[in-house]
């Protein structure tokens, strides 16, 4: 893995060495790395070297997610409808492709408990750093307390799941990026060469269907084909993306009403 760990503040050198060893990453003097995982006084960030694009970091407290938390539209959001949030229903959710945790954070903001799976150790480190910082903030601590990160292969973790059975499993597998598209977010352009695509997405869907008690939801680009496997029972279509829904059992029973 061509990633090295660097402390941008000398006071963080020891912490950088510990992180490098824990993630089995290269040391700062390694030759020709493609990425740099940078420790800063404000948290962890990932920088693609030889790129004019700025670093990527997880921030649940400020920026776009702060705006989404305050003005995102509540249970009227398409993702909320996709996972079955309505009335008092707040299903237990397993986000098996957590990435930077943005969708999981939105669902936690809406009152769901969310377990997150992330298989790439660098992405998981960025996410864990963001979670730890947000736990220290009064505005986000209660939300973050409903989010739990598990690092490892999502298929294996689902096949050997030891926790409470998730009622809804949410998947957002990596899709080959469209070149020269302004709609492709900075972090997606960065992560594509780092983590690659999710060629095993059909196996991910199969594992999710075996584990979820009520439904599986797959987020896809609007014009992308459905994942190989069963046909979705329902589709929610947006301007740039859609949600393919695989119902297993009615979520209405969670409200205690027929």
N, C-alpha and C positions, 0 to 999 in steps of 0.2 A: 504494500500500500504506500503510494508516494505522498505521504502526509508527514510533516514534521511538526513538533510542538515547540513553540517559542514564547517566552515571557517578554512582554513589551515593557514591563517594569522589573528592574533587577530584584526587587523585593519578592517577586513571584518565581524566581529561578528554581527554588526547591520544589514548589508546587508543580511547576512545569515538568521537572524531572520525574516526579511521582506519576503525573498524568501520562507522560510518554511511556513509562514502564507499564502502567496499568493497561493502556490501550495497545501496547506493543507497536508503538509508532517510532518513526525515526527521530534522531537527536537533531538539534539545531544545525549542526555542521554537516548533515547528510547531503550528498550530491544530488542535484537536480530534482528536488521534490516538486510536485504539481500544486500542492496545497500547503497552507500553514494554519495550524490550529493555534490561535493566539490567546494567551492569558493576558487580560487587562484588568486594571482596578475596577472596571465596571462589568466584568464578566468575561465569558468565553466567546470567541468569534472565529469564523472560518474564512480565510482569505485565499482566493485563487491567485497564485503568483503569476507575474507577467500578464496581469489583466487590469484594465482600467476600472472594472466593476468593483465596488466597495465590498467590505466583508459582510457575511451573513451571521446574525446572532438571533437568539430567541428572546423576545421581549413581550411578556404578557401584561406588563404594567402600563407602558406608554405606547405611543404610535398608533398603528392601524388597529391593533387588537383592543386598545383602550376605547377607541371610537366605536368599534364593533360591539364591545361590551355595553356601552351606554346607549348606542343608537342603532343597533343591528336589526331591530325588528322583532325581537322576541320569538315566540312560538310560531309566528307567521313566516319565518324564514324557510326556504325550501329544504334545507338540511334538517330542520326540526320536523317538518312534515314527513320527510323521507324515513326518519328513524321512528316515527310514530308518536311524537310528543303532541298531546292534545289534552285539554282540560287538566286533570290532575295526574295524568299518565306521564311518568318519567322513567323509562326503561333503563335497566343496567346495560351499559354499552361496552363492548370491547372494540377498540380501534386497533385493528391488526396491522395497519400501515401508518404509524403515527407521524413519521417525518418530524416536522418542527412543532407539531402539536396544536396547530391552529384550529382545525375542525374539532379536535377533542376539547379545546378550551371553550369554543362556542357552545358545545353541548353541555359542558360543566357549568357554564354561565346560566344555562337554562334549567339547571337543577338535576342533571343526570350525574350518576357516578360513572366514571370512565376509566377503564383499564386500557393502557396503551402498550402496544408492542412495537419495537423498533429493532431491526436486525443489524443495521450498520453501526458499529461502535462509535464512530465520530459523530454521526447524527444524534445518536442516543446521548452522547456527552454534552452536545449543545443543548438538547432538550432538558436534560437533568439540571444543567446549570441555570436555564431559564426558570424551571420549576422552583429551584432553591431560592433564587432571588425574589420570585413573586410571592413565596411564602412569608417573606419578611415585610411585605407591603400590606397595609391595613385594608386597601381596597380589593385586593385579589387573594388574600390568604385563605378565606373561606372557600373560594372557588377551587383553588389549587389543592386544597385538602381532599377534594373529590376526584383527583386525578392521580393515578398510580402508574409509573413507568416500569416495564419489564423489558430488558434488553436480551435479544436472542432471535433465533429463526422463528418467524411467526407460525409457519406450518407445524413445526415440531412442538412449539409451545401450545398451540391449539389442540394438537393430537394428544398431548399429555397434560391438559389443563387441570390444575389442582385447586383452583379457586371456585367461587360461586359461579354457577353457569350463567353466562351472559344471555340476556334476553334478545339483544340485538347486536350483531357484529357488523362493523362498518369497514369497508375496504376502499382505498383510493390508490390503486397500483400505479406505478410510474408508467407513463405512456410516452413513446418516442416523441421528442419535442419537434415542433414545427420550426424549421429554420427561418430566420429573418422575420419573425413575428414579434411585434411589440407586446403581444398579450402573454408571452412566455415570461413568467416572473423570474427575477434575478436568481432566486435560490434554486429554481428548477434548472436554469442554464448552468448553474454551478454544480448541482447534485448529479446531473446526467452523467458526466464523465467520472464522477466519484463513485456513485453507487450503481450505475447502469440501469437498465430497464428491469421490470419484473416479469421475466420470461415464464416464471412459474405461477403466474396469476391464476390460471385455471385450477391448479392444485391448491392455491390459497382459497379460492372460492369453495372448492370441495370440502376442505377442512373446516371452513366457516359454516357451511351448511350442516355438517355433522355435529358441530358444537352448539350453535345458537338454538335457543328454545322457541323464539317467536319470528324472527326475520333476519335476513342478511341484506345489507344495502351496499351497492357498489357505485362509487362516483366515477363517471366517465366523461371525457370530452364529448361535446354534443353530437358530433358526427362519427365518433369512433364506434366500431362494432361492439356488441356485447361480448363478455368473456365467454370462452368456449365452455360449454356445459349446459345446464338447464336454461330454458327460456325464462327471462324475468316475468313475474306475474303482473308487474305494474311498473310504469316508467313516469318519473317526474321530469319534465323537460324545461331547461332554462335557456338563456341566451347563448352561453358559451359551454355549459356543462349540463349533465343530466344525472339522475339517480335511478339506477336499475334496482328494483325491489323484488326480493325473493321471499314471499310470505310463507311462514311455516305454521303459525298459529295466531289467532286474533289477539291483539294487544288490549282489546277492550276489557278482557277479564282482569287486567291489572288495576282497573278503576273500581272494581267491585260491583260494576253495573252490568246487566246483560247486554 
